[in-house]
Amino acid sequence: MKSILLGLVFLSPIIAHGQDACPAPQSLNDILDCLKESHQLVRLKDLEVKSSADLDKAMGQRPNPILDVQTVHAGNARQTQIILAQELDVGGKLKALRSKGNLIHKMKQTELSISKEEVVEEVLLNIHHFIHLNENLRVNREVFKSLGMVISALKKRPALTPEQEASLLNFKLQQAEVNNIITLILDQEEEILLFFNVNGGYKKEEILGVMEDHHHPLEIRKINEKLSLNLERLGLETKMAEKELDFQKSVPWEGISIGPMFMDDKMESISEKLYGVAFTMPIPVWQTNKAGKAIASIAYSNMNTQYSLFKKKEDLQKDSFLSRIEGLQDNLTKLPTEDELLKTHHRIEKLYTQGLITPTAFLDSHRIWRDTIASKLEMQERILKLSIDYYRLTGTLSEVHL
């Protein structure tokens, strides 16, 4: 995530507060919706779309007519010839170029949509990671507090047995480790908050206001299934290859022109004016652009094959993702809830203070609690990533809401 963040900072200026900042969010969806439009990556792609809007007109412009004037003098004799010729698009070159320009514009639009999907994925993962960190923070703070209580209780005793002294040292070491974990969690939270500040102008308190109270798994819902944007882009590339083949077919017929012709032939004693039509065209005797057409034909065939294979692959992946998501969600329901884990922790803490369990069992309870929370959050993150991959394949990732 650091590399993505730094890359975006160098690509364009940091969003100024106020002018381009997102409004204060009321929910997680507000963050998602605003960054999907205001993220710097999306803005750059939007500029590319606008710059290619009239590309079809620019690429398929009809050539201007050509005025050819020739005059020859010899003494009192003079011969003048005037031809106004217009090049004809017999082979469909201009149509192919206009189609290519239009397809390039559509590809830019698709790339913009893909960028929005990338932003949605980045935002969802950052939101989830923040919630993940926040829950881990609560657990580690509770563990730190619990260790502090037993350390304080041991210090108040007038004398410690060797076993109690060893327990006190172990408790202090674990408390120091937990304190380091808390420090690292807070540092990672600051990094995520910086991401939202850089790309949306969000203030720290605005983000904390809508994210700190979320203790549930991050769930996303889709709209209607469509083709994936990657498959849509591949389809446009296939059409582009088809238009390139059309263009190569038109190459041998370039240079055909027709137009009116006037000739003024003046000799010493007579003068004659002639009118007619001038017509020019290349004769494809030595070459018919066979190599160019062959290369374009192979490219078009390859793109068609790639499209078919890619679509089959995506169909198989969609079924696989749904099956895996269902399996992980089923396992997730079997894990104890946060309230159950906290209640168990308090029970073990009480048993220890009553002298009914060993210090080792008390320390193990902390490790098991933290490991269970970490396992649950890791499973939730895996479900989220699989869901993101599934919605990307259905072409609805940019439309999801929380």
Disulfide bonds with the S-S distance in Angstrom:
Cys22-Cys34 1.92
